[in-house]
Amino acid sequence: MTDSLNQTVLITGASSGIGLALARDYLINGARVFVLARSQDKLNGLAREFPASCIPIPVDLTDKKSSQQAADLISAQTQHLDLAILNAGTCEYVDVNHFRLEPFNKVMAINWQGTLNSLTICLPLLRNMNKKNDYADQRSQLVVVSSMASLLPMPRSQAYGASKIALEYLFNSLRVDMAQEPIDITIIRPGFVKTPLTDRNDFAMPFALSAEKAVSIMVKGIAARKWIIQFPLPLVFIMRMLAFMPLKIQTWVLQKLSRASH
Ligand SMILES: NC(=O)c1ccc[n+]([C@@H]2O[C@H](COP(=O)([O-])OP(=O)(O)OC[C@H]3O[C@@H](n4cnc5c(N)ncnc54)[C@H](OP(=O)(O)O)[C@@H]3O)[C@@H](O)[C@H]2O)c1
C-alpha cells in the first residue's frame, strides 16, 4: 500500500511499462496523477479508468515547445506537486563494429534532454509545495529512474549507460545545491523489469521482475524518501561486488558477458 491519498503526483513515461504500473499504483491509492507521454490514446485509456484523478498530458518530452505546452497545461490545473517521478526513457544498444551516432542521439534525446525538459516542468511546482496552506514542514519529492547499468560498463550499453550516469550526476549534484530546499531527491536503479522495452532484448535477463513487483519496491522506497532505491538485491550484490574490483578484472568479466551476448 502506498500512502498517497491527497497527493498530487506527476509521472513521465506513464503510457507503458514501469511508468504505467507506477501511475496505476498511485491512482488506486487515491492520488491525483498527471500522466505524461506521447501516446495520447494510452493515456486517455488510463484516464477513463480513473476519471476523477488521472489527468493525461500528451507531450513529446524531447521537444522544447511541446514540453512548454505541457507545463502550461499542468500549471493551469495545479499550483503544486507533492511528487514528480521522471521515468520516461528508452534503450538502444550500440554495435561497435558499425559505429553510428543514431543510438546515442535517440537515447540522449529522451533520457537526458527529455529529463531536463521534465525538470523544467516540475521544479517550480515542487518548490511551491511548501507554500501550500503555509505549512512550513511540507516536503516535496523529486524522483528519477536511472538503471543498474550506471554501476558498470555493460556490453553494448555505451549510449544507455552514459545517459543514466549523466542523470545520476545531475540528481546527486542537485541534492548538494538544493540542500536548504524542502525537496527530497531519490534515484532509482532497477535491474531487469519485464516491459515492452525489455521485450525487445535478445538475451537472458537475470533476476527479471514484473513491472508490478518492481513498482511495489519503488513506491515503498519513495515513501521512505530513500536517496537510492536499487533492486533486485541478488543483482545489486553481484554488480556492486564487480564494481569494487580492479578495472582490469571488471573488464575481463564483462568481456565474457559481451561475447556471450553476441
Ligand atoms: N525495463 C527495465 O528493465 C528497466 C531497467 C532499468 C531502468 N529502466 C528505465 O525505466 C524507465 C521506463 O522504462 P520501461 O521499461 O517502462 O520502458 P517502456 O515500457 O518503453 O516505457 C517508456 C515510457 O517512456 C515514454 N517516452 C519515450 N519517449 C518519450 C518522449 N519522447 N516523450 C514522452 N515520453 C516518452 C513512453 O511513452 P510514449 O512512447 O507513449 O511516448 C513510455 O511511456 C526508462 O527510463 C528505463 O531506462 C527500465
The ligand as an SDF file (V2000), in Angstrom:
LIG
                    3D

 48 52  0  0  0  0  0  0  0  0999 V2000
   12.5660   -2.2390  -18.0420 N   0  0  0  0  0  0  0  0  0  0  0  0
   13.7620   -2.3420  -17.4660 C   0  0  0  0  0  0  0  0  0  0  0  0
   14.3400   -3.4370  -17.3020 O   0  0  0  0  0  0  0  0  0  0  0  0
   14.4360   -1.1010  -16.9510 C   0  0  0  0  0  0  0  0  0  0  0  0
   15.5910   -1.2710  -16.1550 C   0  0  0  0  0  0  0  0  0  0  0  0
   16.2450   -0.1590  -15.6750 C   0  0  0  0  0  0  0  0  0  0  0  0
   15.7410    1.1100  -15.9460 C   0  0  0  0  0  0  0  0  0  0  0  0
   14.6370    1.2450  -16.7120 N   0  0  0  0  0  0  0  0  0  0  0  0
   14.1600    2.6010  -17.0080 C   0  0  0  0  0  0  0  0  0  0  0  0
   12.7930    2.7010  -16.6720 O   0  0  0  0  0  0  0  0  0  0  0  0
   12.1750    3.6830  -17.4880 C   0  0  0  0  0  0  0  0  0  0  0  0
   10.9080    3.1190  -18.0910 C   0  0  0  0  0  0  0  0  0  0  0  0
   11.2550    2.0030  -18.8830 O   0  0  0  0  0  0  0  0  0  0  0  0
   10.2100    0.8860  -19.3350 P   0  0  0  0  0  0  0  0  0  0  0  0
   10.9490   -0.3900  -19.3050 O   0  0  0  0  0  0  0  0  0  0  0  0
    8.9470    1.0200  -18.5760 O   0  0  0  0  0  0  0  0  0  0  0  0
   10.0200    1.2750  -20.8740 O   0  0  0  0  0  0  0  0  0  0  0  0
    8.7230    1.4340  -21.8090 P   0  0  0  0  0  0  0  0  0  0  0  0
    7.6940    0.4350  -21.4800 O   0  0  0  0  0  0  0  0  0  0  0  0
    9.2490    1.5150  -23.1980 O   0  0  0  0  0  0  0  0  0  0  0  0
    8.1840    2.8800  -21.3820 O   0  0  0  0  0  0  0  0  0  0  0  0
    8.8680    4.0490  -21.7220 C   0  0  0  0  0  0  0  0  0  0  0  0
    7.9610    5.2380  -21.4940 C   0  0  0  0  0  0  0  0  0  0  0  0
    8.6830    6.4360  -21.8670 O   0  0  0  0  0  0  0  0  0  0  0  0
    7.8220    7.2120  -22.7000 C   0  0  0  0  0  0  0  0  0  0  0  0
    8.5790    8.0200  -23.6480 N   0  0  0  0  0  0  0  0  0  0  0  0
    9.5520    7.5980  -24.5140 C   0  0  0  0  0  0  0  0  0  0  0  0
    9.9330    8.6240  -25.2920 N   0  0  0  0  0  0  0  0  0  0  0  0
    9.1940    9.7120  -24.9180 C   0  0  0  0  0  0  0  0  0  0  0  0
    9.1270   11.0510  -25.3550 C   0  0  0  0  0  0  0  0  0  0  0  0
    9.8990   11.4990  -26.3750 N   0  0  0  0  0  0  0  0  0  0  0  0
    8.2720   11.8970  -24.7440 N   0  0  0  0  0  0  0  0  0  0  0  0
    7.4810   11.4450  -23.7340 C   0  0  0  0  0  0  0  0  0  0  0  0
    7.5060   10.1950  -23.2680 N   0  0  0  0  0  0  0  0  0  0  0  0
    8.3410    9.3260  -23.8550 C   0  0  0  0  0  0  0  0  0  0  0  0
    6.9790    6.1570  -23.4430 C   0  0  0  0  0  0  0  0  0  0  0  0
    5.7550    6.7250  -23.8850 O   0  0  0  0  0  0  0  0  0  0  0  0
    5.3720    7.0910  -25.4070 P   0  0  0  0  0  0  0  0  0  0  0  0
    6.0730    6.1240  -26.3040 O   0  0  0  0  0  0  0  0  0  0  0  0
    3.8980    6.9900  -25.3920 O   0  0  0  0  0  0  0  0  0  0  0  0
    5.8550    8.4980  -25.5770 O   0  0  0  0  0  0  0  0  0  0  0  0
    6.6900    5.1720  -22.3380 C   0  0  0  0  0  0  0  0  0  0  0  0
    5.5930    5.5810  -21.5800 O   0  0  0  0  0  0  0  0  0  0  0  0
   13.2300    4.1060  -18.5160 C   0  0  0  0  0  0  0  0  0  0  0  0
   13.8450    5.3110  -18.0920 O   0  0  0  0  0  0  0  0  0  0  0  0
   14.2260    2.9630  -18.4790 C   0  0  0  0  0  0  0  0  0  0  0  0
   15.5330    3.3600  -18.8490 O   0  0  0  0  0  0  0  0  0  0  0  0
   13.9710    0.1720  -17.2370 C   0  0  0  0  0  0  0  0  0  0  0  0
  1  2  1  0
  2  3  2  0
  2  4  1  0
  4  5  1  0
  4 48  2  0
  5  6  2  0
  6  7  1  0
  7  8  2  0
  8  9  1  0
  8 48  1  0
  9 10  1  0
  9 46  1  0
 10 11  1  0
 11 12  1  0
 11 44  1  0
 12 13  1  0
 13 14  1  0
 14 15  2  0
 14 16  1  0
 14 17  1  0
 17 18  1  0
 18 19  2  0
 18 20  1  0
 18 21  1  0
 21 22  1  0
 22 23  1  0
 23 24  1  0
 23 42  1  0
 24 25  1  0
 25 26  1  0
 25 36  1  0
 26 27  1  0
 26 35  1  0
 27 28  2  0
 28 29  1  0
 29 30  1  0
 29 35  2  0
 30 31  1  0
 30 32  2  0
 32 33  1  0
 33 34  2  0
 34 35  1  0
 36 37  1  0
 36 42  1  0
 37 38  1  0
 38 39  2  0
 38 40  1  0
 38 41  1  0
 42 43  1  0
 44 45  1  0
 44 46  1  0
 46 47  1  0
M  CHG  2   8   1  16  -1
M  END
$$$$
